[in-house]
Amino acid sequence: MYPAHPSLCVRGIRGNRCREYITCRREGGKGGNRDQTLESLHMYVLLEQDTMRAEVFRRAESGWLYERIENGSLRLPCANLEVALSDIYSRLE
């Protein structure tokens, strides 16, 4: 269940589903995410389950901007938070 006006959505997802989602978003398909139609949403993050990787979508005036992060930190300005990917994935074997 969502709060009334979420500004950030973070989801864990398996690699193949993540690729399908990103391909669909880039091609303008509807298989992406309904959540991104929420006006309050500023950032959508997909964290791959088996690989240290974050797929990040940030809302901009021109639409959604995409960024892949494989090392370093994940900046979440809407939550006033920055966290190292290595901390998120510290239990990944």
Backbone torsions as a table, in degrees:
resi	resn	phi	psi	omega
1	MET	NA	136.0	-178.6
2	TYR	-89.9	151.2	166.4
3	PRO	-67.5	169.0	-175.4
4	ALA	-58.8	-40.2	-176.4
5	HIS	-138.8	75.4	-177.4
6	PRO	-68.4	144.3	176.0
7	SER	-110.0	-13.4	-177.7
8	LEU	-140.0	136.6	174.3
9	CYS	-130.4	126.4	177.9
10	VAL	-123.6	129.1	-179.8
11	ARG	-131.8	143.3	170.4
12	GLY	-91.8	139.1	-175.1
13	ILE	-151.8	147.3	177.1
14	ARG	-72.8	149.3	-174.8
15	GLY	-48.1	-49.8	-176.9
16	ASN	-64.4	-41.1	177.9
17	ARG	-64.9	-35.5	178.8
18	CYS	-63.6	-45.1	179.5
19	ARG	-62.1	-42.9	179.0
20	GLU	-60.8	-43.7	-178.9
21	TYR	-62.2	-48.5	-177.1
22	ILE	-65.7	-42.7	178.1
23	THR	-60.0	-44.9	-179.7
24	CYS	-63.3	-42.8	179.8
25	ARG	-63.4	-42.6	-178.2
26	ARG	-66.5	-31.3	-179.7
27	GLU	-90.3	3.4	176.9
28	GLY	77.2	19.2	-178.8
29	GLY	-79.1	171.1	-178.9
30	LYS	-92.0	-4.2	-177.9
31	GLY	-74.8	-1.0	-179.9
32	GLY	-69.1	-122.2	-174.0
33	ASN	-131.7	124.6	176.5
34	ARG	-63.3	-29.7	-177.6
35	ASP	-57.7	-31.0	-176.7
36	GLN	-70.4	-6.1	175.0
37	THR	-84.8	-10.4	178.2
38	LEU	-68.9	124.3	-177.2
39	GLU	-61.6	-32.0	-177.1
40	SER	-76.1	-18.0	-175.3
41	LEU	-74.0	123.4	-179.8
42	HIS	-106.1	-22.8	-173.7
43	MET	-150.9	137.7	179.4
44	TYR	-130.0	124.9	-175.2
45	VAL	-123.7	130.2	173.1
46	LEU	-109.2	123.4	177.1
47	LEU	-105.8	119.5	179.8
48	GLU	-69.6	142.5	-173.9
49	GLN	-74.3	-40.7	-170.5
50	ASP	-106.1	-3.6	-177.1
51	THR	-135.3	142.2	178.0
52	MET	-74.6	92.5	-177.5
53	ARG	-158.8	135.6	174.4
54	ALA	-118.9	131.1	175.0
55	GLU	-104.2	116.6	-170.3
56	VAL	-116.9	131.2	174.6
57	PHE	-117.7	124.6	179.1
58	ARG	-117.8	134.9	179.1
59	ARG	-74.1	133.8	175.3
60	ALA	-133.1	169.4	179.8
61	GLU	-59.2	-32.1	-178.1
62	SER	-85.8	-2.6	-178.3
63	GLY	130.5	-152.7	-178.2
64	TRP	-95.1	128.9	176.5
65	LEU	-97.3	139.0	-176.8
66	TYR	-108.1	140.4	176.1
67	GLU	-145.0	135.8	174.7
68	ARG	-105.4	131.3	178.7
69	ILE	-121.0	121.2	-179.4
70	GLU	-115.5	-10.3	174.0
71	ASN	-157.5	167.9	-177.8
72	GLY	88.3	-146.8	-174.0
73	SER	-115.6	151.1	173.6
74	LEU	-99.1	114.6	179.3
75	ARG	-91.9	127.6	178.7
76	LEU	-122.0	76.8	-174.8
77	PRO	-60.5	-32.3	-178.6
78	CYS	-69.4	-16.7	176.2
79	ALA	-111.3	6.2	-178.8
80	ASN	51.5	51.8	-174.1
81	LEU	-143.0	143.3	170.6
82	GLU	-134.9	128.5	-176.3
83	VAL	-135.7	137.6	178.7
84	ALA	-70.3	136.9	176.4
85	LEU	-58.9	-35.8	179.8
86	SER	-61.6	-30.1	176.2
87	ASP	-72.3	-40.3	179.2
88	ILE	-63.1	-41.5	-174.4
89	TYR	-100.7	22.7	-174.7
90	SER	-61.3	-22.7	-179.3
91	ARG	-99.2	3.0	179.1
92	LEU	-71.7	128.5	-179.7
93	GLU	-105.8	NA	NA
